């Protein structure tokens, strides 16, 4: 059995009596206490991969172990079934589970021990949970993932063979890129924008595009549909004397900064000093078109902004995404989009 299969077989197990932390995983470990990490360690042992997952009861130590092995990834990583997921509070690991599947850019389905609907990290039962990314540097959120190298095949679960098209129900970065392209061509994907979820709004956008360009209207973004989308985007390119190219996102940002009165720049789709000078400082609590454009850029580059995606509301999920982006780019991770962060978003 894989570590995931073992974990799934344990759903419904509860400590007894309630609130005692007495459960077979803590008894196996030899310590009566909060047992979420003991559960993960027990599942690994039962699957025959305890040698790579390790045996831990304290989440911060487990995180350090994975970091020392080079198997640690931040929340921008796209986890695979069987990966280990850690949650944080004020930047410190406080809970752990096993990834069952990734639900686009807004949530992860997990199997966790010592949890409940009313208590995220000390609930007394093994359950399947759906976890949004949240803010691990605030009250709660996904801190990161570990991907141990399961040599005997008892960890990661094989994904189905890749398709050559995207369809309703798909999730992930490829969907985000499709949505971003459709939006840039004037086809709305719904109020959540480029959120990485191929839902009804994205299906309708694909169908409208196909109908207007003489393609088979099946709502699937296959080879012909993507070729037409990419050809139209290429035709919108505007080379300048310096060989830079027109960027639809830059143009949208320039237009929005002008509209809100932050600048009076030429909308040429080319990032430069005038574009940077016209970008305001944006932080948690901001709402509107500029925030939505920031979210679209982050999501397109693999930094999820929470369940609502690019909704134009700079909430905790967006702040967490900005912090991770800043960390990856060597900036001060304050969650505020100031000039230095704008430079990285603009590619300057």
SVG drawing of the C-alpha trace seen along z (x, -y; Angstrom):
<svg xmlns="http://www.w3.org/2000/svg" viewBox="-21 -62 41 64">
<polyline fill="none" stroke="black" stroke-width="0.4" points="0.0,0.0 1.1,-3.6 1.3,-6.1 -1.8,-7.7 -3.7,-4.4 -2.7,-3.7 -3.9,-7.2 -7.2,-6.8 -7.8,-3.5 -7.6,-5.2 -10.4,-7.8 -12.8,-7.7 -10.3,-6.6 -10.8,-8.7 -8.9,-9.0 -10.5,-7.5 -11.6,-8.9 -12.1,-12.2 -9.5,-14.8 -7.0,-12.3 -4.7,-12.0 -4.8,-8.2 -4.9,-6.6 -3.0,-3.8 -0.6,-6.2 0.6,-7.8 0.8,-4.4 2.9,-3.2 5.2,-6.2 5.5,-5.9 4.3,-9.4 0.8,-10.6 0.4,-14.0 -0.8,-15.9 -0.6,-13.2 -0.9,-14.7 2.8,-14.1 2.8,-10.7 -0.1,-9.8 2.0,-10.7 5.0,-8.8 2.8,-5.8 1.3,-5.8 4.9,-6.0 6.0,-3.1 3.0,-1.0 3.7,-1.7 7.4,-0.8 8.7,-4.4 9.4,-5.3 13.1,-5.5 12.5,-8.5 9.6,-10.2 11.1,-9.8 9.6,-9.4 8.5,-12.7 6.0,-14.1 7.0,-17.8 6.1,-19.5 8.9,-22.2 11.5,-19.4 10.0,-17.5 10.1,-20.5 13.8,-21.0 14.4,-17.4 12.9,-17.8 14.8,-21.0 18.0,-19.3 17.3,-16.6 16.4,-19.2 12.9,-17.8 11.1,-21.0 9.0,-23.3 7.1,-26.5 3.3,-27.0 3.8,-27.9 4.8,-24.2 2.2,-22.1 1.9,-19.0 1.5,-15.4 -0.7,-12.8 1.4,-11.3 3.4,-14.5 3.5,-15.7 1.7,-19.0 2.5,-21.3 0.4,-24.1 1.7,-27.1 0.7,-29.8 2.8,-33.0 5.4,-31.3 5.8,-28.2 4.7,-24.7 1.9,-23.5 0.0,-20.7 0.7,-18.2 -1.1,-15.8 -0.8,-13.9 -1.8,-15.3 -4.6,-13.5 -5.0,-15.9 -4.4,-19.6 -7.5,-21.6 -6.1,-24.2 -4.6,-27.3 -7.0,-27.6 -7.1,-24.5 -5.6,-21.0 -7.5,-17.9 -5.7,-16.1 -5.9,-13.2 -5.0,-14.4 -4.8,-13.0 -5.8,-14.8 -8.3,-17.1 -12.0,-18.0 -14.3,-20.4 -14.2,-22.7 -10.5,-22.3 -7.9,-22.6 -5.0,-21.1 -6.1,-19.3 -9.5,-17.7 -9.0,-14.0 -9.9,-12.2 -8.5,-11.1 -10.4,-13.0 -10.3,-14.1 -10.1,-17.9 -10.1,-20.5 -7.6,-23.2 -7.4,-26.7 -3.9,-28.3 -4.7,-31.0 -1.8,-32.9 0.8,-30.7 2.4,-33.9 -0.8,-35.0 -3.5,-32.9 -3.3,-29.8 -2.3,-28.6 -0.3,-26.2 3.3,-26.6 4.8,-24.3 5.2,-20.7 7.7,-17.9 8.2,-15.5 10.2,-12.5 11.8,-10.3 9.7,-7.1 12.0,-4.6 9.8,-1.6 6.7,-3.2 4.8,-3.3 4.4,-7.0 3.4,-9.1 0.3,-7.9 0.7,-7.9 -1.3,-10.6 -3.4,-9.6 -1.7,-9.9 -1.5,-13.5 -4.2,-14.7 -3.5,-17.1 -6.4,-19.4 -7.9,-21.2 -11.5,-20.7 -14.1,-21.5 -13.0,-20.2 -9.3,-20.7 -7.1,-22.6 -3.7,-24.1 -1.1,-26.4 -2.0,-25.3 -5.6,-26.4 -4.4,-29.7 -2.3,-30.4 -5.3,-29.6 -7.5,-31.9 -4.9,-34.7 -4.7,-34.4 -8.5,-34.4 -8.9,-37.4 -6.2,-39.3 -8.1,-38.6 -11.3,-40.0 -13.1,-36.8 -14.1,-36.9 -13.6,-33.8 -15.9,-35.0 -15.4,-37.2 -12.6,-35.1 -10.5,-35.7 -7.4,-33.5 -7.9,-31.3 -6.7,-28.0 -10.1,-26.4 -11.7,-25.3 -15.3,-25.9 -18.5,-26.9 -17.3,-30.5 -14.1,-29.3 -16.0,-26.7 -18.3,-29.5 -15.3,-31.7 -13.7,-28.8 -17.0,-28.2 -17.4,-31.8 -13.9,-32.0 -14.3,-28.8 -17.6,-30.1 -16.2,-33.5 -13.2,-32.0 -14.8,-29.2 -13.6,-26.3 -15.5,-23.2 -17.5,-24.4 -16.8,-21.7 -15.5,-23.8 -12.2,-22.0 -9.0,-23.9 -7.2,-21.5 -4.5,-21.9 -6.6,-23.9 -8.0,-26.2 -4.7,-26.9 -3.0,-27.4 -5.6,-30.1 -5.3,-31.7 -1.5,-31.9 -1.6,-33.1 -3.9,-36.0 -1.7,-36.9 1.4,-36.9 -0.4,-39.2 -1.0,-41.7 2.8,-42.0 4.2,-45.4 8.0,-45.3 9.8,-48.6 13.1,-49.9 14.8,-48.2 13.2,-44.8 11.0,-44.7 7.5,-43.3 4.0,-44.3 2.7,-42.7 -1.1,-42.7 -0.8,-42.5 1.5,-45.5 -0.9,-47.4 -3.8,-46.6 -1.8,-47.8 -0.8,-51.0 -4.4,-51.7 -5.7,-51.0 -3.0,-53.2 -4.0,-56.0 -7.7,-55.5 -7.2,-55.7 -5.1,-58.9 -1.7,-57.4 -0.1,-58.2 -0.6,-59.7 1.6,-57.3 1.4,-56.1 -0.3,-52.7 2.3,-50.9 2.5,-47.5 6.2,-47.9 7.4,-48.1 9.8,-51.0 10.5,-53.8 7.2,-55.5 5.3,-52.3 7.1,-51.7 6.6,-55.4 2.9,-55.1 2.4,-52.0 1.0,-52.8 1.9,-51.0 -0.7,-48.3 -1.3,-46.4 -3.9,-44.3 -7.3,-45.9 -6.9,-47.4 -9.6,-46.6 -10.0,-47.2 -8.5,-46.7 -4.8,-47.2 -5.1,-44.5 -6.8,-42.2 -3.9,-42.7 -1.4,-41.9 -3.3,-38.7 -3.4,-37.7 0.4,-38.1 1.0,-36.1 -1.4,-33.3 0.0,-33.0 3.5,-32.6 2.4,-29.9 1.6,-31.9 -2.0,-31.2 -3.9,-34.0 -6.5,-32.0 -9.8,-30.4 -11.3,-33.5 -8.4,-33.8 -8.1,-37.2 -11.1,-38.8 -9.6,-42.3 -9.7,-42.0 -6.2,-42.2 -6.9,-39.8 -4.8,-37.4 -4.4,-35.0 -3.0,-37.6 -0.7,-39.0 0.6,-35.4 1.2,-35.0 3.1,-38.4 5.3,-37.3 6.2,-34.1 6.9,-35.9 9.1,-38.4 11.0,-35.6 11.7,-33.9 12.9,-37.1 15.2,-38.1 13.0,-41.0 11.9,-41.9 8.8,-39.7 6.4,-42.3 3.4,-41.4 3.3,-45.0 3.6,-45.7 6.0,-48.6 8.5,-49.8 10.9,-46.9 8.2,-44.3 6.7,-46.2 10.1,-46.0 10.0,-42.2 6.4,-42.0 7.2,-44.2 10.4,-42.3 12.6,-45.3"/>
</svg>
